[in-house]
Amino acid sequence: MFFAGGRGLGSGYSGASSEGPPGPNVQVLLHEPMSGPVVSSSESDIEFEKIDLDHPLASRSYRLKPPRHIGVRLGRALADRVESFIGRQSIHPDVAVYDAGTFPWAERVERNWRGIREELDVLMTRRESMPSFHEILAEAGTITTDNQWKTFFLLAPGMDCRKNQAQCPQTVRALKEIPNIQTAFFSILSPHKHIPAHRGAFNGVLRYHLGLMVPEAKEKCRIRIGTQICHWEEGKSLIFDDTYNHEVWNETDQYRVVLFVDFVRPMRPPHDRWVNGLLRLAARTPWLREAGGRQQAWEKKFYQAGKGS
């Protein structure tokens, strides 16, 4: 589901937090040389590096800014309890980054990556006409305000993406492999784009990235999830919990594109029912309807311009 700044985008997005810039301790952690070994998953080939598992960033409850008001403190304490409960009732281990082999469907999606990439290559010829993320989801303006993070939506709560889906039949077929998918779009980062530290709002969904266009200098294009640094690989899956503080850098001269998906966290019954119920309620929120309206307005302009070209 789309979640931003504590609000939810009902059918699937990444969390954008408005909790301010990282504190000095985070900056030191990120800029010091990495001390742990690089680990490569046999299933996904995604490389990641552990920094310091004792650092506060290793906890989902870590916040960039301590709450100042008692109401906010109580609200966060309640949210932490709910998230902890969801983690305990999950079918799979409650971790920041998952081995892709935990989810058998990931391999099936990977088999289709070249066809998905072919569709992406066609779309990239019109990248400049695509909307920036915050132009669709206003709450994402807490972490990005330029035109260097473009999106092409294929599925989201409150959005009619059928025209976009018609451009990407192979991608749509691959997405049908993902159970309880909530959101899907091409996430396009421009060269030298940085997405500052933030976290998602609800751990009832998990995040999936399929690497499609990855710069050659992959060590300069990375995502930090909690205390782990991960690097994308073309045709490989990265699956993580976006309620852990995370941050993205593309310090190269090339574009980085992933197929960005949110899917419902597999839960033990009966807890799966109330998590799905919360997601259905979130899909009806005004900000999701507003995002759907922005997407529809952009889509109309995009395809009218295509007819005239």
N, C-alpha and C positions, 0 to 999 in steps of 0.2 A: 504494500500500500504506500501511497505517497505520504510522506510525513515531513513536515518542515516546521521548525521552531515550535514544536509542541503541538502543531496541528497535523491532522492526518489527511492525506490524499487517498481516498478510499481504495483504489484498485492497484496501487503499487508504485511507490517511489522511494527515493533516498531521503535521509533526514538532513535538514538544514537547520542548524542551531543558531540562536541569536544570543549566545552567552558570552560574546566578546572575544578578544584576541587571547591567545595562549599566554599563560604567565611565564615569568622568567625561567622557572624550573623546566618547563616544556621546551623552551627554546634551547636551553643547554643540552637537554637530552637529544634533541633532534640534530643538533649540529656537531656534537662530538662524534668521533669515529665509532662505528659499530663494533661491539665487542663480541657478539655471539657468532656461532657458525651459521653459514647459509645452508638452509635445509631445502631440498627439492622433493616434492611429493611424487611418489612413483605413479600415482594415478593422474595427476594433473600437470606435472612438470612446472607448476608455478613455484617460483623461488621466493622464499621469504626469510627474513633475518630477525631473530629475537634480540631485543635490546636489553631489557631489564624487567623480568617478570615481577619483581618486588616494587616496581615503580607504580604510583597511583594510577597511571594510565592503563595499567593492566586490569583495572576494575571497571565494570560497566557504570558504576555509580559515580565515577569521576566527573566533576564539572569544572569547566574553565574558570567560572566565577562563583565564589560562594554566595548563596542567596542572602540578601540583606534583610528581607522582611520575614516575619514569622510565618505568614501565610504561605509564602513561597517555600520556606523550609519544610513546612508540614506537607505541602503538596509534593515536593520532591521525595520526602521520606516515604510517603504513600506510594509514589510511582516506583521507587526503588524496591519496595516490598512486592508490588505487583510483578515487576520484571523478574525479581528473584524467584517468585512462585512459578511464573511461566517457564523460566529456565529449568526448574526442578521437575516440571511436569512434561518437559519435552521428550520426544521419543529418542532424539539423538543427544549426545553430550552438549552441554551448554558452554560453548567456547567462542572466542572471537573470530577465528578463521578455521574453516572446515576443510578436511581432505575432500576433494571432489568425489572420490569413490564412495563417500557416505551417501550420496544421492545418485542412484544408478542411471537416472534420466540424463545426467550431465554428459555422460559419454555419448548418448544418442544425439544430443544437441550438437556436440563437437563434431560428429560425423558429417554434419551439414554445413560446417563453417565456411567452406569454399564457396558454396552457392550463396550463402548469406553475404559473404564478402563481395561477390559479383554484383549483388543488388545494391550494396553500400557504395561501390565504386561509381555506379550510375548516379546515385543520389548526391555524392560528393561534388559533382559538377555544378550543383546548385546550392552548395553549402551556405553561401552568403545570403541566400533567400530564406534560410531556415531560421526559426525563432531561437533566441537565446533562452536559456532555462528560466530566468527570472521573468521573462516576458510572458511565459505561460503560467508558472507558479510564482505568484508575487512574493510569497514568503521566502523563496530562494534568494531574494535580494539581500538577505542578511549575510550571504557568503559570496555572492557574485553579482556584479552590476554592469559588466562590460559585455561585449559581443564575442567573447572567446570561448564560451561553453554553449555550443549549439545542440539542439535536440530534434529528433524526428520521431514522434510518438506513434506507436502501433497499438497500444492498449493502455487504458487508464480509467479509473472510475469517473463517471460523468462525462466521458469523452466519446464522440463518435469518430473513430479513426479508420473507417472503412475505405476511404479514398487512399490513405497512406498504406493500408494493408494491401490494397490492390497493386501497389508498386512493388511489393515484396512478398510474393507468394511462397518462395522457398523459406523465407524467414518465418512467416506465419505458420507454415507446416511444422517447422522446428519448435516453435513456441508451444505447440499443442502437446509436446512431450513433457512439459513442465506442469506437474500437478498443482492445482490451486494457485495458478499465476494471478497476480494482481495488477502489475504494471510492466510495460515493456517499451523501450525506446532506444534509438541509437544515441549514445552519449559521445559527443565530438569535442575534444579539447584541442584548442589551438596551441601552436608552439609557445612555450614559455608561460603557459597558464598555470596558476597556482590556486587551488581551492583551499581556503584556510580551515583550521581545525574546527570540527563540528560533530554533532551526533544526531542520530535519528530519535524519534519520539516514542516508538513502540516496538518492543522486541517480539511481538506476535508475528512479524514478518522477517524474512531473511533476504539478503541481497545476493544476486548472481551477476557476474560479469563474464561474458565470452569475449576474449581478445580477438579483435578483427583487424585493426591497423595499429601496430605497435612500433614506435621508433626503434631504429637499429641500436642506438645507445640506451638499452633498456635500463641500465643502472641509473640513468638520469630521468627516467619516467617511472614513477613509483607511487604507491599508496601506503600510508602508515595506518594500520588498524590496531588500536590499543598500543601495544609495545612491539608490534611486528611490522617490518617493512616488506611489502610484497611487490613483485614485478610481474606485469602481464606477459603472456605469450600468445602469439597468434594461434587461434584454433584451440586454446586451452581455457579451462573454467577456473574462476576464482569465486569462492562462496564464503560469505562472512556475515556477521551480525553488525548492522550499522548503528546499533545503539552503543557500541564502543566508540569512543572518540577516534575520529579518523581525519586524514588530511591527504591531499593529492598534489603532486608536482609533475609537470611536464617541462623539464629544463632542456628541451631539444628544439631543433628547427623543423620538426615533423609533427603531423597530427597524430593524436592518439584517439582511437575509436573503439568502444566496446558496445556490445549488446547488453543493455542495462535492464535487469529484471528484478522485481520484488515478488516473492511467493510466500504463502502462508507457512509459518513454522509448523512442522509436523508435531502434533500434540497427542498425548494419551487421552482417550475418552474418559469422562465427558467434557474435559476441559477444551477440547477442540471446538465444541459447539459454541461456548461463550466467546472464545477468541474470534471465531468467524462472525458471531453476532456483533461484536465490537467493530469489526471491519465493515460490516454492512451499514451500521449506523454512521460510521465516519464517511462513507461514500455519499451520504445525503447532506453533508455539511455545506454551508454557503460558499466557502472558499474553494471547494471542489467544483461546485457549479460554475463559479467564476472562472476557474481554470479551464473548464470545458468550453465556456463561451469564448475565451481568448484563443483556444486551440481552433475552434470553428472559424473564427474571424481570420486567423492566420491561414488556415487551409484554403478558404475561399480565395484569398488574395494570391496564394502560392499557385493554385491550379489555374486561375484566370491568367496569371502572368505566363504560365507554361503554354497555354493555348495561343498566346499572342507571339511567342518567340519562334 
